[in-house]
Amino acid sequence: MASNQNTLSKIIFSSRWLQAPLYFGLIVVLVVYIYEFGLGLVHLVLNINGLNESEIMIQALDLIDVVLIANLLVMVIIGGYENFVSRLNLQNHPDHPEWLEEVNAGSMKTKLAIALITISAIHLLRTFIDPSAMTNLGIMWQVIIHLTLVFSALAIALVNKMMH
């Protein structure tokens, strides 16, 4: 009986490795965002003379948005893998990210929530630069969603602080 429990425990513990392909899939998504960034950058550079200041600013915000999403992906890939699959053992690596030392499931949720708020803020700023691209109702919903993300992040941070 104890042998069966031990085997079951090993199988359950090993099941965490089933997440590894998911993190690899996110790496593929990161490559797609690098491609998207390249296209946006080329578009900006090739059309620089035909764009006005607002259009340049919107294109720059689009590029920042891609970078922020890429940062979010990196946080999920590295932090999630480290927390839920296996240690990366990067303590002695010269490029070891500082934030990785603080990452646990709770702090990762807070960091992800803050990243989502930042991405949402970029979208709001883009909307405010060119409000004609959206209806008033669309703008209102964008603001409501942004505020919901802000309050959610505050709640996650508060719960995380209360747990520690």
TIFI-124413 format. One line per field, with one value per residue (C-alpha): residue number from 1; residue in one letter; chain; x, y, z. Coordinates in Angstrom, 3 decimals, padded with zeros to 6 digits, always signed. Example, Ala and Ser with C-alpha at 12.3 -4.5 7.8 and 13.67 -1.06 7.14 Angstrom:
2
resi <- (1/2)
resn <- (a/s)
chain <- (A/A)
x <- (+012.300/+013.670)
y <- (-004.500/-001.060)
z <- (+007.800/+007.140)
END
This chain:
164
resi <- (1/2/3/4/5/6/7/8/9/10/11/12/13/14/15/16/17/18/19/20/21/22/23/24/25/26/27/28/29/30/31/32/33/34/35/36/37/38/39/40/41/42/43/44/45/46/47/48/49/50/51/52/53/54/55/56/57/58/59/60/61/62/63/64/65/66/67/68/69/70/71/72/73/74/75/76/77/78/79/80/81/82/83/84/85/86/87/88/89/90/91/92/93/94/95/96/97/98/99/100/101/102/103/104/105/106/107/108/109/110/111/112/113/114/115/116/117/118/119/120/121/122/123/124/125/126/127/128/129/130/131/132/133/134/135/136/137/138/139/140/141/142/143/144/145/146/147/148/149/150/151/152/153/154/155/156/157/158/159/160/161/162/163/164)
resn <- (m/a/s/n/q/n/t/l/s/k/i/i/f/s/s/r/w/l/q/a/p/l/y/f/g/l/i/v/v/l/v/v/y/i/y/e/f/g/l/g/l/v/h/l/v/l/n/i/n/g/l/n/e/s/e/i/m/i/q/a/l/d/l/i/d/v/v/l/i/a/n/l/l/v/m/v/i/i/g/g/y/e/n/f/v/s/r/l/n/l/q/n/h/p/d/h/p/e/w/l/e/e/v/n/a/g/s/m/k/t/k/l/a/i/a/l/i/t/i/s/a/i/h/l/l/r/t/f/i/d/p/s/a/m/t/n/l/g/i/m/w/q/v/i/i/h/l/t/l/v/f/s/a/l/a/i/a/l/v/n/k/m/m/h)
chain <- (A/A/A/A/A/A/A/A/A/A/A/A/A/A/A/A/A/A/A/A/A/A/A/A/A/A/A/A/A/A/A/A/A/A/A/A/A/A/A/A/A/A/A/A/A/A/A/A/A/A/A/A/A/A/A/A/A/A/A/A/A/A/A/A/A/A/A/A/A/A/A/A/A/A/A/A/A/A/A/A/A/A/A/A/A/A/A/A/A/A/A/A/A/A/A/A/A/A/A/A/A/A/A/A/A/A/A/A/A/A/A/A/A/A/A/A/A/A/A/A/A/A/A/A/A/A/A/A/A/A/A/A/A/A/A/A/A/A/A/A/A/A/A/A/A/A/A/A/A/A/A/A/A/A/A/A/A/A/A/A/A/A/A/A)
x <- (+000.000/+002.795/+004.546/+001.392/+001.078/+004.728/+004.270/+001.112/+002.910/+005.749/+003.305/+001.386/+004.585/+005.942/+002.727/+004.074/+006.229/+003.050/+003.175/+006.566/+005.033/+002.744/+005.742/+007.386/+004.187/+004.482/+008.044/+006.574/+004.063/+007.009/+008.636/+005.363/+005.448/+009.054/+007.887/+004.958/+007.359/+009.634/+006.726/+005.584/+009.089/+009.644/+006.252/+007.167/+010.600/+009.431/+006.479/+008.097/+007.759/+004.051/+003.026/+001.962/+002.957/-000.155/+000.316/+003.973/+002.942/+000.262/+002.760/+005.268/+002.559/+001.788/+005.468/+005.562/+002.442/+004.172/+007.219/+005.037/+003.214/+006.588/+007.729/+004.535/+005.222/+008.795/+007.546/+005.007/+007.456/+010.350/+008.373/+005.794/+008.361/+010.443/+007.411/+005.478/+007.798/+011.452/+014.146/+016.185/+019.303/+020.377/+021.735/+025.292/+024.313/+025.502/+022.122/+020.053/+016.960/+016.634/+012.858/+013.159/+014.394/+011.083/+008.780/+006.288/+002.718/+001.350/+003.949/+003.737/-000.006/+000.679/+003.407/+001.156/-001.734/+000.521/+001.736/-001.883/-002.702/+000.258/-000.854/-004.395/-003.056/-001.190/-004.434/-006.268/-003.573/-003.800/-007.574/-007.229/-004.735/-007.175/-010.656/-012.328/-011.350/-013.857/-017.363/-018.039/-019.506/-016.317/-014.178/-016.364/-015.958/-012.216/-012.045/-014.280/-012.105/-008.965/-010.391/-011.485/-007.913/-006.591/-008.963/-008.270/-004.514/-005.001/-007.110/-004.527/-001.700/-003.688/-004.524/-000.908/+000.299/-002.201/-001.022/+002.605)
y <- (+000.000/+002.432/+001.586/+002.472/+005.777/+006.536/+005.774/+007.903/+010.754/+010.582/+010.595/+013.548/+015.468/+014.683/+015.958/+019.502/+018.761/+018.698/+022.504/+022.701/+022.613/+025.475/+027.623/+026.639/+027.746/+031.123/+031.382/+030.915/+033.695/+035.884/+035.262/+036.337/+039.581/+040.186/+039.834/+042.198/+044.738/+044.494/+045.124/+048.141/+049.573/+049.142/+050.772/+053.734/+054.223/+053.834/+056.201/+058.776/+061.630/+060.975/+060.787/+063.668/+063.964/+062.161/+059.274/+058.928/+058.976/+056.330/+054.142/+054.586/+053.612/+050.528/+049.553/+050.191/+048.044/+045.167/+045.535/+045.514/+042.398/+040.777/+041.689/+040.147/+036.970/+036.782/+037.203/+034.420/+032.115/+032.498/+033.076/+030.405/+027.813/+028.607/+028.453/+025.546/+023.301/+023.389/+025.678/+027.427/+027.659/+031.013/+032.545/+032.704/+033.747/+037.312/+038.182/+036.749/+038.971/+040.610/+040.240/+036.454/+036.331/+037.780/+035.733/+033.472/+032.760/+035.776/+038.322/+037.067/+037.779/+041.321/+041.881/+040.535/+042.727/+045.800/+044.853/+044.523/+047.940/+049.442/+047.856/+049.095/+052.584/+052.564/+051.640/+054.445/+056.957/+055.821/+056.322/+059.796/+060.822/+059.753/+059.607/+059.695/+056.043/+055.023/+055.853/+057.489/+054.183/+052.376/+054.917/+054.587/+050.788/+051.128/+053.376/+050.999/+048.018/+049.956/+050.946/+047.352/+046.213/+048.857/+047.810/+044.129/+044.726/+046.597/+043.730/+041.128/+043.151/+043.594/+039.886/+038.989/+041.379/+039.962/+036.417/+037.261)
z <- (+000.000/+000.925/-002.340/-004.296/-002.433/-003.100/-006.826/-006.972/-005.199/-007.728/-010.654/-009.230/-008.520/-011.991/-013.590/-013.199/-016.256/-018.347/-018.114/-019.862/-023.387/-022.366/-021.475/-024.759/-026.520/-024.802/-026.138/-029.634/-028.867/-027.799/-031.200/-032.863/-030.864/-031.918/-035.534/-034.830/-033.294/-036.349/-038.718/-036.698/-036.521/-040.266/-040.955/-038.747/-040.293/-043.899/-043.463/-041.162/-043.691/-044.274/-040.614/-038.400/-034.739/-033.454/-035.870/-034.831/-031.174/-031.777/-033.650/-030.801/-028.278/-030.366/-030.205/-026.443/-026.110/-027.898/-025.626/-022.502/-023.673/-024.420/-020.868/-019.516/-021.491/-020.175/-016.601/-017.057/-018.846/-016.412/-013.225/-013.962/-014.932/-011.840/-009.531/-010.956/-012.985/-011.965/-010.604/-013.261/-011.020/-012.410/-009.184/-010.537/-014.056/-014.843/-016.408/-013.555/-013.304/-009.885/-009.815/-010.025/-006.424/-005.220/-007.424/-005.776/-006.850/-004.935/-006.006/-009.576/-009.618/-008.403/-011.008/-013.764/-012.616/-012.690/-016.171/-017.348/-015.872/-017.713/-020.984/-020.382/-019.659/-022.977/-024.747/-022.930/-023.837/-027.460/-027.325/-025.793/-028.502/-031.227/-029.672/-033.094/-033.556/-030.836/-029.770/-026.412/-025.228/-026.284/-024.448/-021.353/-021.375/-021.839/-018.752/-016.755/-017.698/-016.776/-013.378/-012.806/-013.481/-011.065/-008.280/-008.956/-008.688/-005.421/-004.066/-005.166/-003.583/-000.359/-000.106/-000.879/+001.856/+004.363/+003.623/+004.421)
END
